[in-house]
């Protein structure tokens, strides 16, 4: 038995049994035990959280890092700094927006090399499914990606083309054979193309025009397709950044029928409402779009009843000039919201206002995202044997977000000026402090490859 090296204790610790006084014993980067508050072995360093929350480090399985190739949009160093400042200790990088995209084994090796010695938190990777790369899927899986992403509509970058039903019928049986999950940007092009084409191509400052150009039907029909293919192929399916409340009954029925299908949503769909977005405010543009207030409340209900499994950032940054903020052109601005650093305070501000608990937050931001990518035995929980990934944060302290507070490469955000609740004080990755009240240490993050 190795001696306990570090104890982190507090009056409000989010253990497997609820929020309670406890001490977390850390030995060689792992949690060796979760003990009573008074248990501090002699010789161990002690960090007191007092009345702040001690919670598992957040896991964010939907992050566009963009390096290599578009590092001016975001990169491994800046993304993981922002993650650490937000209490996020593990991120999973999306396979697109970088150049090359992660759809072949050589490209994956290039991305691994680019990440070396830049990580302030731990990092795993998604592979990609595009037309014609089925033969690469086994190679990527065996090399350690945690699953595969596809788009059913144009991805926004030509390097990562969308798939059709024909492509999916080729790829999904192979993924089912491997036991790999397919995560899906679930919008179909047909309903989008059926809308007024000028609404999607011509300059427009109108948020309503943009919203109408990405109708709920595009998501609804895509979810229906993926449920059908999940049933036919047995492939595990996950719907990313879900926004249409109309598709929730289908997802509930599929889950009740025992199909291996899950879904996530994002803070911006739970926080903002279309009715409140000013014309020209392109910092709010994302795809699928932020929808109406009543739609938002149905997403909250689906999160509470388990139809939606968890909440991730979909951190999708770009240089500010690509947002066309001066022109206010929703039609041609880049669609994406940067919120990797902000998921905890956004969600806590809104969840606590609805009477939801720290236990709910731990489930949605830590435990279930870790489970999605097979990391539940190491990440997302404060329990014996897990990595000592821990965030200490003050749930009662409010702050007004100013751009200079953000560690993302670019500071344009729809949350600027918002009053949020919950301030991250300290973040630990495998027992080593990586963030402390504005100071960073490291980089000590590691690449996480799926065990073969």
DACOR-V645893 format. One record per residue. N is the residue number from 1. RES is the residue in one letter. PHI is phi in whole degrees, 0 to 359 (NA if undefined). PSI is psi in degrees with one decimal (NA if undefined). Layout:
# DACOR-V645893
n=[N N]
res=[RES RES]
phi=[PHI PHI]
psi=[PSI PSI]
This chain:
# DACOR-V645893
n=[1 2 3 4 5 6 7 8 9 10 11 12 13 14 15 16 17 18 19 20 21 22 23 24 25 26 27 28 29 30 31 32 33 34 35 36 37 38 39 40 41 42 43 44 45 46 47 48 49 50 51 52 53 54 55 56 57 58 59 60 61 62 63 64 65 66 67 68 69 70 71 72 73 74 75 76 77 78 79 80 81 82 83 84 85 86 87 88 89 90 91 92 93 94 95 96 97 98 99 100 101 102 103 104 105 106 107 108 109 110 111 112 113 114 115 116 117 118 119 120 121 122 123 124 125 126 127 128 129 130 131 132 133 134 135 136 137 138 139 140 141 142 143 144 145 146 147 148 149 150 151 152 153 154 155 156 157 158 159 160 161 162 163 164 165 166 167 168 169 170 171 172 173 174 175 176 177 178 179 180 181 182 183 184 185 186 187 188 189 190 191 192 193 194 195 196 197 198 199 200 201 202 203 204 205 206 207 208 209 210 211 212 213 214 215 216 217 218 219 220 221 222 223 224 225 226 227 228 229 230 231 232 233 234 235 236 237 238 239 240 241 242 243 244 245 246 247 248 249 250 251 252 253 254 255 256 257 258 259 260 261 262 263 264 265 266 267 268 269 270 271 272 273 274 275 276 277 278 279 280 281 282 283 284 285 286 287 288 289 290 291 292 293 294 295 296 297 298 299 300 301 302 303 304 305 306 307 308 309 310 311 312 313 314 315 316 317 318 319 320 321 322 323 324 325 326 327 328 329 330 331 332 333 334 335 336 337 338 339 340 341 342 343 344 345 346 347 348 349 350 351 352 353 354 355 356 357 358 359 360 361 362 363 364 365 366 367 368 369 370 371 372 373 374 375 376 377 378 379 380 381 382 383 384 385 386 387 388 389 390 391 392 393 394 395 396 397 398 399 400 401 402 403 404 405 406 407 408 409 410 411 412 413 414 415 416 417 418 419 420 421 422 423 424 425 426 427 428 429 430 431 432 433 434 435 436 437 438 439 440 441 442 443 444 445 446 447 448 449 450 451 452]
res=[X X X X X X X X X X X X X X X X X X X X X X X X X X X X X X X X X X X X X X X X X X X X X X X X X X X X X X X X X X X X X X X X X X X X X X X X X X X X X X X X X X X X X X X X X X X X X X X X X X X X X X X X X X X X X X X X X X X X X X X X X X X X X X X X X X X X X X X X X X X X X X X X X X X X X X X X X X X X X X X X X X X X X X X X X X X X X X X X X X X X X X X X X X X X X X X X X X X X X X X X X X X X X X X X X X X X X X X X X X X X X X X X X X X X X X X X X X X X X X X X X X X X X X X X X X X X X X X X X X X X X X X X X X X X X X X X X X X X X X X X X X X X X X X X X X X X X X X X X X X X X X X X X X X X X X X X X X X X X X X X X X X X X X X X X X X X X X X X X X X X X X X X X X X X X X X X X X X X X X X X X X X X X X X X X X X X X X X X X X X X X X X X X X X X X X X X X X X X X X X X X X X X X X X X X X X X X X X X X X X X X X X X X X X X X X X X X X X X X X X X X X X X X X X X X X X X]
phi=[NA 273 291 291 262 217 238 247 226 198 277 228 251 275 273 295 262 124 268 205 296 195 238 261 266 238 223 52 80 249 281 274 193 246 240 292 303 283 275 234 300 297 91 274 292 234 244 266 266 55 263 289 278 253 223 302 303 292 241 240 266 220 226 263 277 80 257 277 99 228 295 291 277 189 212 299 292 292 297 282 297 299 300 301 293 262 77 268 250 219 235 239 277 285 277 238 81 278 228 278 281 272 240 212 296 297 295 296 296 297 293 302 294 293 278 301 63 241 263 266 223 282 219 241 223 269 268 237 249 228 305 89 252 302 291 274 296 297 297 295 298 292 273 117 294 269 165 222 245 223 247 264 223 310 281 103 229 291 292 233 290 284 258 252 301 299 298 294 292 274 277 294 299 293 295 298 297 285 81 267 273 253 257 230 283 262 226 265 290 305 297 291 292 288 289 305 299 296 292 267 251 278 307 206 269 277 293 300 297 296 302 294 283 235 291 302 302 297 287 301 292 293 296 300 298 290 296 297 288 298 295 284 258 78 286 292 233 227 269 271 31 287 230 270 294 297 273 298 301 297 295 298 297 297 294 296 280 88 288 279 229 228 208 233 225 229 304 294 283 264 254 266 222 303 297 261 275 290 300 85 274 290 297 271 286 206 229 296 278 292 254 289 302 296 296 303 293 291 296 299 297 292 294 293 269 92 295 261 277 195 232 234 280 48 297 229 275 201 300 304 294 286 278 51 296 294 280 64 266 296 296 246 291 296 262 174 237 265 211 305 282 248 300 296 292 297 293 291 303 280 292 294 295 262 78 272 246 299 299 298 298 298 296 283 254 236 295 288 300 297 297 305 255 74 254 295 276 234 233 84 207 260 209 306 92 285 302 278 264 218 237 250 213 264 282 260 272 261 209 265 288 245 306 291 281 272 257 302 301 242 255 291 208 292 273 303 91 285 267 247 230 117 245 288 258 216 229 237 241 50 82 254 290 249 212 212 54 102 256 245 227 116 280 236 291 235 281 252 252 304 289 269]
psi=[128.4 146.2 153.1 129.9 -33.3 139.2 128.4 120.7 156.0 172.0 -17.2 84.9 128.5 82.2 -179.0 -18.3 -0.7 -171.6 119.0 162.3 135.9 162.4 133.1 117.8 129.0 129.6 123.7 45.3 -5.4 158.2 112.8 -26.4 157.4 114.4 -178.3 159.7 -38.6 -10.0 97.5 99.9 144.5 141.9 -13.5 141.6 147.9 129.4 122.0 125.3 -13.0 -121.1 4.8 162.9 133.6 119.3 156.8 146.4 140.8 150.3 123.8 107.1 13.8 83.2 127.6 102.6 -37.8 0.8 138.8 173.4 -38.4 44.6 -20.7 -14.3 -45.1 163.5 173.8 -39.9 -52.8 -37.7 -42.8 -25.0 -47.5 -40.2 -49.9 -41.1 -22.3 9.5 12.6 123.8 -10.6 130.5 155.5 122.5 133.5 153.9 -1.1 171.8 -20.4 164.8 111.3 161.5 156.2 68.8 3.1 157.1 -37.2 -39.4 -38.3 -40.9 -36.9 -42.1 -41.2 -42.0 -37.0 -28.3 -13.0 129.7 24.0 -0.6 124.6 -13.4 173.3 153.4 129.2 177.4 141.0 145.3 176.2 148.4 119.1 165.5 126.0 4.8 22.3 -35.4 -17.3 -14.6 -44.6 -40.2 -44.6 -42.5 -46.4 -21.7 -7.4 6.2 154.1 -6.1 -166.3 143.0 145.4 161.4 140.1 -5.6 164.4 132.6 -14.8 -18.3 136.6 -21.7 -16.2 77.9 152.8 159.6 160.0 175.0 -37.2 -44.7 -40.5 -36.8 -19.8 -41.6 -38.3 -38.5 -35.5 -42.1 -38.9 -39.9 -39.4 -20.8 21.1 148.2 141.7 119.5 140.5 125.8 103.2 76.8 132.4 143.8 -26.0 -55.1 -30.4 -44.7 -27.3 -21.5 167.5 116.2 -33.1 -25.7 -27.5 -21.6 -35.0 143.7 136.1 132.7 -4.2 120.0 -37.1 -40.5 -42.8 -45.9 -43.5 -24.2 -14.1 72.6 159.8 -31.5 -31.9 -41.0 -44.5 -46.8 -34.9 -41.9 -41.6 -42.7 -45.0 -32.3 -43.5 -44.5 -32.3 -44.3 -39.9 -35.5 -20.4 5.7 135.4 132.6 140.3 128.3 121.4 158.6 57.6 136.6 -18.2 115.6 -23.7 -27.1 -6.4 -41.2 -37.4 -43.2 -39.5 -46.1 -40.8 -41.7 -43.0 -28.8 -3.4 12.1 145.0 70.0 134.7 173.3 153.3 162.2 -174.1 158.4 -37.6 -28.6 -22.0 -14.1 -46.3 166.8 142.8 -35.9 -21.2 -3.2 120.0 150.3 140.5 -8.0 73.6 -10.1 -15.6 -4.0 128.9 163.2 124.4 163.7 163.5 126.3 -168.6 164.9 -44.6 -34.2 -43.0 -44.9 -32.4 -34.0 -40.4 -42.6 -38.8 -33.9 -42.9 -35.8 0.4 -0.1 -40.1 128.8 -36.7 180.0 126.7 168.6 -32.8 51.3 109.2 80.3 165.4 163.9 143.6 -33.0 -22.0 -13.7 -9.9 42.5 -37.1 -38.0 -24.4 34.4 95.6 -33.8 -36.5 -3.9 152.7 139.2 110.6 146.6 133.0 116.5 21.4 -39.0 -15.0 0.7 -40.9 -55.1 -33.0 -50.7 -38.2 -40.4 -44.9 -38.4 -44.2 -33.8 -22.4 9.3 17.1 167.2 169.8 -36.7 -41.1 -45.7 -42.4 -39.2 -48.5 -28.0 -15.7 -68.5 -50.9 -38.5 -38.5 -40.4 -38.5 -39.8 18.5 22.3 13.9 -18.6 -9.6 -27.3 159.5 7.4 151.8 90.9 161.2 132.8 -16.2 155.7 144.3 64.8 114.0 141.3 135.9 125.1 153.1 110.4 -10.6 -12.7 127.7 155.8 149.8 121.4 124.8 147.6 -36.1 -10.7 -15.0 139.4 -0.8 157.4 -38.4 147.9 -3.9 124.2 140.9 -12.4 -9.5 130.5 -11.5 144.8 115.2 166.8 124.8 110.7 123.0 128.0 -47.6 144.8 135.2 135.9 116.6 44.3 -2.2 130.7 124.8 -15.2 136.9 94.1 42.4 -9.0 142.5 150.6 148.5 -152.4 132.8 10.3 158.3 154.3 133.3 117.2 136.0 135.8 130.9 NA]
